[in-house]
Amino acid sequence: MDLPLVFMALMGLLLAGIVAIFIPALWTIWTWVGLLLFLGLAVYETNVIKKQVAHYEGTGAAYERKFAIFWALQMYLTFVNIFLFVLRIMGGNR
C-alpha cells in the first residue's frame, strides 16, 4: 500500500461521507468501508514503524523521541477513528 493511495482513499471516504449524509442508504456502506480503510491504515502504519525502527535504530535519543511522539499521535488518531466507526456500526440509526 502506498501513501498517496491511502490519502486518496481517505479523501474519497470524506466525499462519500458527505454524500451519505443526504442518502441514508449509503450510510451503512460508508461506515463499513471507513472501518476497513482505517484498519488497513493501522496495519500500514505499523509496518512503516517497524521499518523505520529497524533503519534508524541507535541513531540518537533526540530523533528517536521525535519519532516516537509522531507515530504515537498517528496511531492514536487511527485508533480513535476505528473506535468511532465501530460505535457507528453498533449504534445503528440511533
Secondary structure per residue as TSV (DSSP state, phi and psi in degrees):
chain	resnum	aa	ss	phi	psi
A	1	M	-	360.0	134.6
A	2	D	-	-105.8	147.8
A	3	L	H	-60.8	-43.9
A	4	P	H	-60.7	-33.2
A	5	L	H	-65.4	-42.5
A	6	V	H	-64.9	-42.4
A	7	F	H	-62.3	-42.9
A	8	M	H	-65.6	-37.2
A	9	A	H	-65.2	-39.1
A	10	L	H	-66.6	-38.4
A	11	M	H	-66.8	-38.8
A	12	G	H	-63.7	-38.7
A	13	L	H	-64.4	-39.3
A	14	L	H	-62.6	-47.8
A	15	L	H	-64.9	-39.8
A	16	A	H	-65.8	-32.4
A	17	G	H	-65.8	-37.8
A	18	I	H	-65.6	-42.2
A	19	V	H	-66.2	-38.6
A	20	A	H	-66.0	-21.8
A	21	I	H	-64.1	-38.1
A	22	F	H	-91.2	-18.7
A	23	I	-	-122.0	96.3
A	24	P	T	-60.3	-25.3
A	25	A	H	-66.3	-26.1
A	26	L	H	-82.3	-11.5
A	27	W	H	-59.5	-45.8
A	28	T	H	-65.6	-43.7
A	29	I	H	-62.5	-44.0
A	30	W	H	-60.7	-39.4
A	31	T	H	-65.6	-45.6
A	32	W	H	-67.3	-39.8
A	33	V	H	-64.7	-41.5
A	34	G	H	-62.3	-41.6
A	35	L	H	-62.8	-46.3
A	36	L	H	-64.3	-38.2
A	37	L	H	-63.5	-45.2
A	38	F	H	-73.0	-29.5
A	39	L	H	-65.7	-41.8
A	40	G	H	-64.1	-37.9
A	41	L	H	-64.9	-37.4
A	42	A	H	-64.1	-41.0
A	43	V	H	-65.0	-44.4
A	44	Y	H	-60.0	-47.4
A	45	E	H	-63.7	-37.8
A	46	T	H	-62.8	-42.0
A	47	N	H	-66.1	-38.1
A	48	V	H	-65.2	-40.8
A	49	I	H	-61.4	-45.5
A	50	K	H	-61.0	-41.0
A	51	K	H	-67.1	-41.3
A	52	Q	H	-69.9	-36.0
A	53	V	H	-64.2	-42.1
A	54	A	H	-66.7	-35.5
A	55	H	H	-77.0	-41.5
A	56	Y	H	-104.4	15.7
A	57	E	T	-62.6	126.5
A	58	G	T	80.4	18.8
A	59	T	S	-85.0	-17.3
A	60	G	-	145.4	148.6
A	61	A	H	-67.9	-35.0
A	62	A	H	-64.7	-46.6
A	63	Y	H	-65.9	-42.9
A	64	E	H	-62.7	-34.8
A	65	R	H	-67.7	-46.3
A	66	K	H	-62.5	-40.8
A	67	F	H	-60.2	-46.3
A	68	A	H	-65.3	-42.1
A	69	I	H	-65.7	-45.5
A	70	F	H	-59.9	-50.7
A	71	W	H	-72.9	-28.4
A	72	A	H	-64.2	-41.8
A	73	L	H	-67.1	-40.7
A	74	Q	H	-60.3	-48.4
A	75	M	H	-67.4	-35.8
A	76	Y	H	-60.5	-47.4
A	77	L	H	-63.9	-37.9
A	78	T	H	-64.2	-45.4
A	79	F	H	-70.4	-31.8
A	80	V	H	-63.2	-42.8
A	81	N	H	-66.0	-39.4
A	82	I	H	-60.2	-45.5
A	83	F	H	-60.2	-42.6
A	84	L	H	-65.2	-39.4
A	85	F	H	-67.7	-37.4
A	86	V	H	-64.2	-40.7
A	87	L	H	-61.7	-39.8
A	88	R	H	-64.1	-39.1
A	89	I	H	-67.9	-45.9
A	90	M	H	-70.9	-31.5
A	91	G	H	-77.9	-21.6
A	92	G	T	63.9	-130.6
A	93	N	T	-98.0	13.3
A	94	R	-	-77.0	360.0
